[in-house]
Amino acid sequence: MMLGFLLARAGIRVVVLEKHPDFLRDFRGDTVHPSTLELIYELGLLDEFLRLPHRKVDRLSMQIGSRIVRMIDMRHLPTHCKFIALMPQWDFLNFLADHGRRYPQFDLRMRAEATDLIEEDGRIVGIRANTPEGECTVRAELVVGADGRHSTVRAKGGLRSSDYGAPMDVLWFRVTRRDSDGDEVFGHIEAGTMMVMLDRGDYWQCAYVIPKGGIDRVKANGIVAFRERVLALSPFLADRIGEIKSFEDVKLLSVAVDRLPQWWRPGLICIGDAAHAMSPIGGVGVNIAVQDAVAAANRLAAPLKSGGVTDEDLRAIQDRRAFPARLTQQIQLTMQNRIIGPALQATREVEPPFLFRLFDAFPVLRRIPARLLAVGIRPEHVQTPDAGAGSVT
Ligand SMILES: Cc1cc2nc3c(=O)[nH]c(=O)nc-3n(C[C@H](O)[C@H](O)[C@H](O)COP(=O)(O)OP(=O)(O)OC[C@H]3O[C@@H](n4cnc5c(N)ncnc54)[C@H](O)[C@@H]3O)c2cc1C
């Protein structure tokens, strides 16, 4: 959506296909980081964006065993917004879509599911999609696969990913939030369990972490046992835990970490999770996908205007974005494999790792993870012009 909007804004005709009729998907992250807010500022849309309902988080703590460790402090970031805006992603996507629609060259087609690529002489020249009106084809100078971690586009393009594994899956459910609940502690790890709670105003979006493939065991133990495990982590939910009536109210989200060795082939490139599926750790995936989109727009706007996207352009996008994606995934894998995985297997009380205790003890150190998480590695800036609604290529 971000890439479509930026290219349309630069005067290039874009077709965005979305298989669902709306953006009300619960699997999406809610964390709009300072890096993304900075881009929205650069687009001149920040005031309007911040008028949408959201919650601000400028510090993050985590409870590990019996100890609460303060880990991240964003109040000193070199960005206009020194906080994460917690906003349901459907609001963010609708915001971008509404701004895209101001340009006649932006053609967003909902309920259009990409099913195959059109290839001629070894080059991708378009896409096939199922729509309520039947199959349609879109021919294009360039196809961009931004269709997430189960990407059809990358599979049809024959791009194969390397899987780095994830020791966990996530059970996703909501319970009522009260203003008296407090909001700074965002995650809690105990031996054998972990839960993260996202403040969505009148309810908590809860992510209860289980060992990979452990859903059958959780279900076999029954919903009462599940509620008890949740309460052990967040006892203040006792008066509303009954809102989780059955496993119908609990969705399984599988976590993957993978990456394409090559993100492109002539006429096609993948970005976001389609190129590098991110773990939920740090809530960075959405923001990295947005950074990919900005880098792609910066590189592609000129060649798309002149109708001559080369392999060199596509290679340059991967060269620019592969390093931030790889390093961020490495940090996620270290957290997964050194902290979360062992904690989920632990039978005795878990302790915060030494590094986390340092963050807790020395406030100035909390600026380091803040910078990594909230600004990211190699932050992008909008370099594409606003060509206005009349200039179409
Ligand atoms: C449990 C869990 C929690 C997470 N929490 C966070 C978080 O809090 N913050 C964060 O930043 N990241 C989070 N992430 C990571 C984040 O979800 C991804 O990194 C991010 O969504 C990637 O964005 P994307 O645009 O590349 O793909 P997606 O967000 O997956 O978007 C892909 C889009 O393509 C559409 N689509 C798919 N196939 C087709 C098709 N064939 N034709 C047409 N349309 C199609 C989908 O409907 C979707 O709209 C989480 C991940 C998991 C697994």
The ligand as a MOL file (V3000), in Angstrom:
LIG
                    3D

  0  0  0     0  0            999 V3000
M  V30 BEGIN CTAB
M  V30 COUNTS 53 58 0 0 0
M  V30 BEGIN ATOM
M  V30 1 C 1.7440 -13.1660 15.5450 0
M  V30 2 C 2.4210 -12.0240 14.8540 0
M  V30 3 C 2.3570 -10.7520 15.4340 0
M  V30 4 C 3.0190 -9.6840 14.8320 0
M  V30 5 N 2.9780 -8.4620 15.4330 0
M  V30 6 C 3.6200 -7.4140 14.8690 0
M  V30 7 C 3.5450 -6.1070 15.4470 0
M  V30 8 O 2.9260 -5.8930 16.4970 0
M  V30 9 N 4.1890 -5.0910 14.7980 0
M  V30 10 C 4.8680 -5.2840 13.6300 0
M  V30 11 O 5.4190 -4.3070 13.0770 0
M  V30 12 N 4.9480 -6.5010 13.0590 0
M  V30 13 C 4.3320 -7.5650 13.6500 0
M  V30 14 N 4.4000 -8.8050 13.0680 0
M  V30 15 C 5.1140 -8.9390 11.7940 0
M  V30 16 C 4.2410 -8.3120 10.7040 0
M  V30 17 O 2.9150 -8.8700 10.7560 0
M  V30 18 C 4.7960 -8.4990 9.3070 0
M  V30 19 O 6.2000 -8.3460 9.2930 0
M  V30 20 C 4.1680 -7.4570 8.3640 0
M  V30 21 O 2.7590 -7.6130 8.3780 0
M  V30 22 C 4.6990 -7.5830 6.9490 0
M  V30 23 O 4.0110 -6.6620 6.1410 0
M  V30 24 P 3.7260 -7.0000 4.6020 0
M  V30 25 O 3.0030 -5.8130 4.0510 0
M  V30 26 O 4.9770 -7.4390 3.9420 0
M  V30 27 O 2.7700 -8.2580 4.6250 0
M  V30 28 P 1.3110 -8.4330 5.2370 0
M  V30 29 O 1.0700 -7.4800 6.3500 0
M  V30 30 O 1.1600 -9.8880 5.4880 0
M  V30 31 O 0.3690 -7.9860 4.0540 0
M  V30 32 C 0.1950 -8.7790 2.9000 0
M  V30 33 C -1.1090 -8.3760 2.2520 0
M  V30 34 O -1.2430 -9.0850 1.0270 0
M  V30 35 C -2.5340 -9.6470 0.9680 0
M  V30 36 N -2.4290 -10.8440 0.1350 0
M  V30 37 C -1.8570 -12.0250 0.4620 0
M  V30 38 N -1.8810 -12.8660 -0.5660 0
M  V30 39 C -2.4650 -12.2010 -1.5840 0
M  V30 40 C -2.7670 -12.5380 -2.9480 0
M  V30 41 N -2.4600 -13.7330 -3.4560 0
M  V30 42 N -3.3770 -11.5970 -3.7270 0
M  V30 43 C -3.6970 -10.3670 -3.2170 0
M  V30 44 N -3.4350 -10.0110 -1.9440 0
M  V30 45 C -2.8190 -10.9100 -1.1510 0
M  V30 46 C -2.9410 -9.9290 2.4050 0
M  V30 47 O -4.3310 -10.0050 2.5570 0
M  V30 48 C -2.3370 -8.7090 3.1060 0
M  V30 49 O -3.2040 -7.6080 3.0980 0
M  V30 50 C 3.7500 -9.8800 13.6340 0
M  V30 51 C 3.7990 -11.1480 13.0390 0
M  V30 52 C 3.1540 -12.2160 13.6560 0
M  V30 53 C 3.2470 -13.5760 13.0150 0
M  V30 END ATOM
M  V30 BEGIN BOND
M  V30 1 1 1 2
M  V30 2 1 2 3
M  V30 3 2 2 52
M  V30 4 2 3 4
M  V30 5 1 4 5
M  V30 6 1 4 50
M  V30 7 2 5 6
M  V30 8 1 6 7
M  V30 9 1 6 13
M  V30 10 2 7 8
M  V30 11 1 7 9
M  V30 12 1 9 10
M  V30 13 2 10 11
M  V30 14 1 10 12
M  V30 15 2 12 13
M  V30 16 1 13 14
M  V30 17 1 14 15
M  V30 18 1 14 50
M  V30 19 1 15 16
M  V30 20 1 16 17
M  V30 21 1 16 18
M  V30 22 1 18 19
M  V30 23 1 18 20
M  V30 24 1 20 21
M  V30 25 1 20 22
M  V30 26 1 22 23
M  V30 27 1 23 24
M  V30 28 2 24 25
M  V30 29 1 24 26
M  V30 30 1 24 27
M  V30 31 1 27 28
M  V30 32 2 28 29
M  V30 33 1 28 30
M  V30 34 1 28 31
M  V30 35 1 31 32
M  V30 36 1 32 33
M  V30 37 1 33 34
M  V30 38 1 33 48
M  V30 39 1 34 35
M  V30 40 1 35 36
M  V30 41 1 35 46
M  V30 42 1 36 37
M  V30 43 1 36 45
M  V30 44 2 37 38
M  V30 45 1 38 39
M  V30 46 1 39 40
M  V30 47 2 39 45
M  V30 48 1 40 41
M  V30 49 2 40 42
M  V30 50 1 42 43
M  V30 51 2 43 44
M  V30 52 1 44 45
M  V30 53 1 46 47
M  V30 54 1 46 48
M  V30 55 1 48 49
M  V30 56 2 50 51
M  V30 57 1 51 52
M  V30 58 1 52 53
M  V30 END BOND
M  V30 END CTAB
M  END
